[in-house]
Amino acid sequence: MPTFRELLNAARSRVAEVTPAEAVSLLTKPGAVALDVREPDEYEQGALEGAVHIPRGFLEVQVAGRVPDRATPLVVYCAGGVRSAFAADTLAQLGYTDVVSVIGGFNRWKDEGLPWETPRVLSPEQRNRYQRHLLLPEVDMAGQVKLLRSKVLLLGAGGLGSPAALYLAAAGVGTLGVVDMDVVDASNLQRQIMHNMDRLGERKVDSAKKALTSLNPDVNVVTYDVRLGADNILDVFSGYDVIVDGTDNFPTRYLVNDASLKLDIPVVHGSIFRFEGQVSVYLPHEGPCYRCQVPEPPPAELAPSCAEAGVLGVLPGIIGSLQAMETIKLLLGLGDALSGRLLAYDALEASFRSFKLNRDPECAACSIPKEQLVIAEYDELCMPHPIEAPAA
């Protein structure tokens, strides 16, 4: 039977080994990945910036999900260069064609004064809370940490904002801003599931903060008990990664659209009416914007609010949940966003339809440089009631 040393020598004879300095150069190649195969406690004490962490014992099981392209240049390292040699040999057997092992591993990397960082990791409580996320290769530890570092602003703590906020909080989005200037009313509770009877008369943003922090103490909830307007919207939006739009009137939607273009912040739009709902994603200067889709608002009598026309209580739960899903996809870079598409749901038919949206080359908002875009009020457009952030 071969000894450990003989197995190591055999593995090293089959793989390419490089010094830390050579590894630095290799990591500049397009798409190159540093692969850390140490144990979690070692990784938590320090790692190469942006490294993909897969403990050696899980390599064969997890690597295809974390690095699906077998032509990806992989720079594998451990603490001293032993586990990485075995890992590189295994990766070659799995079909990875561009793999090297770092001689001396992370210890030599640090000794030579090369850059590294202390990665943010999850506490034992967080590992348990987000366990089902960690099992998904597309999310895993890096994705969950990214969610915890993300900032999402919800416009409205009503029918759409409630399910969207609850699911984003449960998913571990680290900062949730909530804009609403209304109070909790008994008529809200048929659909606005973030609130309850004990909070009747409370400011909705305060009720939302109680609900979200009790669901997940990891989440920092920032409240804005204000009316969104041209005078404050850029300040409110600044610093957020995604805007979840649950507003229910055209002037505010136009204002939101223009501010998102000005600040290059994606908007996940949702709207509801009686038994129907719509969801779309507006990526600034990439896909069509809201004003490409709706160049001019319809007359007020043709676009009644939910307070006037009614809405089935479950409907905003479905649309708001879809908004939360699209938001998480944007934050993690997963799948295909609903940019350039409008997803329409008919509850009575139990059907979804997807409509293609084209960018208007002459759009008054997104066809001009963002520096030329003027943030202005749109009160005169169609609204018979005040411009507010809350959704139905």
N, C-alpha and C positions, 0 to 999 in steps of 0.2 A: 504494500500500500504506500502511496506517495506521502511524504511529509508535508507539513504546512509550507515550509520553505520551498520545496519542490513545486507545489501548486502555485505559489506566488511567482516564482521565477518563470513558470510556464505561462502564466497570465501576462506577465510583463513582456515576454517574448512575442506576444501576439498583439500588444497594444502600443500605441505611440505615447511617449511620455515627454512632457515639456516642463521647463522651469517656470516659476511664477512670472518672471519678466516676459517670457515668451507667451504665457497665457494671457497677459494683459493685451498683447498685440492681437492674439487670436480672437479675443472677445470684441474687438472692433469690427469683425466681419459682419456683414448684414445678417440679422436673424440669429446670431450666435447666442448661446445660452450657457450660463454658468450653472452647473448641476451639483448641489451640495448633498452628499450621501451620508452625512453624519447623523447622530441621534438628535432628537429634539432639544435635549438640554445643552448639547454642544452648539447647535445652531442658534439658540436663544442668546448665547453669550457673545456672538459676533459672527458675521458672514459677509461674503462679497455682496456688493450692492446689486439688488435685483435678482439674486440667485433663486433658482427653483430648488426647493428643498424636498427631497424624497429620501427618507432613511433607507439605508442599504437593504434592510430586511423587507421593504415594500417595493423595491425597484421594479421587479418583474411585473408586479400587479398594477402599479400606478403609472409607469412612465408613458405608456401609450396614450393615456388620457391627458397627461400634462404636457407631453411633447409629441403630438401626433405625427409630425412630418419627420420621417426617418432620415431625411437629408439635412436636418438641422445641425449646424456645427455645435458640438457639445464639448465643454471644458469641465471635466469632472474632478471634484476635489473632496478630500476628507480631512482628517486632522493631520496625518503624516504621510499619506500617499499609498497606503496599503489597501484600504477598502476601495479607494478610487480605482486602483488597478484592476481589482476583481470586478468592480462595477463596469468599467470600460470594456472589459472582456465580455461580460454578459450582454452589454448593449450591442456590441458587434454581432453577437450570436442572435440578437433580436432583430437585426437588420439595419441598425444605425450605421451609417457609412462614414461619418466624419466625427470621430470621438478621440479625445486625448485625455490623459490622466496627468494631474499636476504633481510633480516630484516634490516631496516634502510637505504637501498639502497646505492647509490653512496656517499651520504653525510657522512654516517657512515664509508664507505670504506675509504674515505680520512681521516676522523678523527682518524682512527686507524693506519694511516701511511702506508697503503698497496699501492703497485705500481699502477700507472696509467699514462696515456699519454695524450697529446693534439693532437688529430687526425688531419691529414691533410684533409681539406675539400675544396669543390669547391666554388669559388666566384659566385655571382649571374650571372655574364656573362658566366662563365663556365657551370653553371647549365643549362642555356639556350642553349649554344652551343652543349652540350652533352646530351640533353634531351632524344633523342631517345635511347641512350645507357642506361641511367638511368632507362628507362622503362623496360629494359630486366633484369629479376631477376638474370640471369647468369653473368651480368656485374655490374649493379647498381653503387652506389657510391664507394664501395670498389674497384671494378674492374676498374672504371675510374681513381681513384687515383693511382692504380697500373700501369695503362698505362702511366700516367703522370710521374711516377717515373722510367719508363723503358728506356732502351737505346738499340737502334737498329742500326747496321752498314750496310749500303748498298754499295755493291761493284758494282760501275757503276751508272752513271746518264744518261743512254741511254734508249734503248727501254724497257727493263725490269725494270730498276731502276726508271724510270719516274712514271709509274702508281703505283708501289709499294710504292714509297716515298710519292706520293700525298695522297694515301689512309691512310698510316700510320700517316702522319701529320694531316689529317682531323680527324682521330680517336683519336688524342691527345697523341700519343707516345711522351714522354717528350724530349728525346734527339735522334736526327737522325744524325748519321755520314754518310758522303758521300765521297766515294773514286773515283776519276776520274782524269786523267791527260790530257784530251782532251779539245778542244774548240768547241763551237757551230758552226755547219756548216749547210748551207741550206738543204743539203741532209739528215740531221738528222730529220727534222721537219715532215717528212711523218709518223713517229712513235714515236719520242721522245717528248712526249706531255708536258714535264716540261719546255721546251724552246720555244722561239718564234723569230720572225723576228727581233724584236728590240734588241736581244741579240746575233746576229751573230758576231762571232769572240771573244766573251767572254769566259773565262774559264768556263767549264761546272759546276764545283763546285760552282762558284759564281752565275751563272744563277740559279742553283738548290736552293741555299740559298734564293735568291729573291723570287722564286716561292713558296717555302714551308713556309717562314715566312709571306708572304702576305696572304697565305691561312689560317694559324693558328699562331698567335703571341705567343701562349703557347709553341711552339716547339723551342728548342735550336738546331740549325743546326751547326754541327762541320764539317769543310771541310778538306779534305786531297788531295791536288793537287800533288799526288806522284805516282810513279810506285811501285806497290806492289812487294816486293822481300823478300828473306830469311833474309835480314838484318834489315827489318823494320816491317814485318807482325805481329810479336807478340806484338810489342809496339802499333801498330794501333788497333789490335783486343782487347787488354786488357781493361777490364771494361765494355764491351758490353754484353748484355743478349742474343742477337740473331744476326746472320750474315745472310743477304739476299744476296745470290750469283747470280749476273747477269752477270758474266764474260763470255767471249765467246771463251776461248781457254783452251786446256787440261793442259798445264803446270801450269797456274794460278789456275785451279780447284784443281789440286793435292796439290799445295802449300796451298790453302785455307783449304782443307781437313785436312792436317797434322797439321796446326796451330790450327784448331778448336778442334782436338783431344788433342793437347798439353794443351789447355786452358779450355777444357770442355765447349765449347760454341756451341750450336746447330746451324746448317746451314740449311737454307731454299733455296733449289737449284731450279733454273729455266733455261731452255734452249729453243731456238727456231730455226727453220729451214724451210724456205719457207712457207708452210701452216701447219706445225706441231709444237707442243710444248710439253714440259715435265716439271713436278714439282715433287719434292720429298723432304723429310725432313731427315736430318742425325743427330741423337742424339748420341753424343759421348759415345762409350763403352756400349750403350744399343741396338741400332739397327745397321744395316749395314752402313758402311761409303761409300763415293763416290768411293774409290778404291776397295771396295768389288764389287761394281756394274760395274766398268770399271777398271779391273786390269792393262790393258795396253791400251794406246791410239791407235786409228786406224791411218793408214798412213794419212799424210796431205791431199793427193789428195782425200781421202774418207770422209774427214771432213772439207769441205770448210766453211769459215765464211759467215755471212750474207752479207758482202760487196762483196763477190764473188758469192754467190748463190741467193741472194735476199730474201726478207721476206715481206709478206703481212702486211701492217702497223698496222692493228687492232690486229693481233696475239699477239704481245708482251703486248698489253693492257690486254688481257685475261689472259695470263700466269703471268704477273706481279701482277695482281689483286689477283690471286690465291695464289701467294707468300705472299702478304699482309695478306690475310685471315689466312694462316697457321702460320704466324708470330704472329698475335693477339691471335690465339688459344694457341700457346706456352706460350705467356706472361701471359695469364689469366688461363691457365690450362683447357681449354675447349675442349670437344669432343675428337676425335681420330686424332692424328697427322698422317701425311703421312710417318711416319717412317716405313721402311720395305716394302714400297709400292712406285711404280712409276705411277703417273697419267699422261697418254698420251692423248693429244687432237689433233684430226684431223679436221681442219677447213672445208675441202672440203666435208667430210662425216658428219660433225656436230656430231661427236661422241667422247665420252670419254671412255678410257679403263684403267683399273687398273691392274698393274702387281706386283706380289709379289717379293720382293727382300730378299735374305737370306744373313745373315752375314757369311763371309768367315773365318773359324777358323784359316786359315793360311794367312790371309791378312797381307801384309807387313806393314800396318799402324796401324790398330786397334786391331791386335792380340797380340801386345806387350805392356808392361807398357808404359804409356805416357812419363815417365822419360827417356826412352831409344829412343824415337822418335827424330830423327834428322831433323831439318828444313833445307831443301836444295833446291836449284834452280832445275828446271826441263827443262831448255832450250833445252836440247838435245833430248827431247822426240819426238816432231813432228811439232813444230811450225816454219813456214817459216817467221813469222813476230814477232815483239817484244812482250814480255809478258807485258800486261797492264791490268788494272782493268776494263776499260769501257766495257759495253756490246754492242751488236749490235744496 
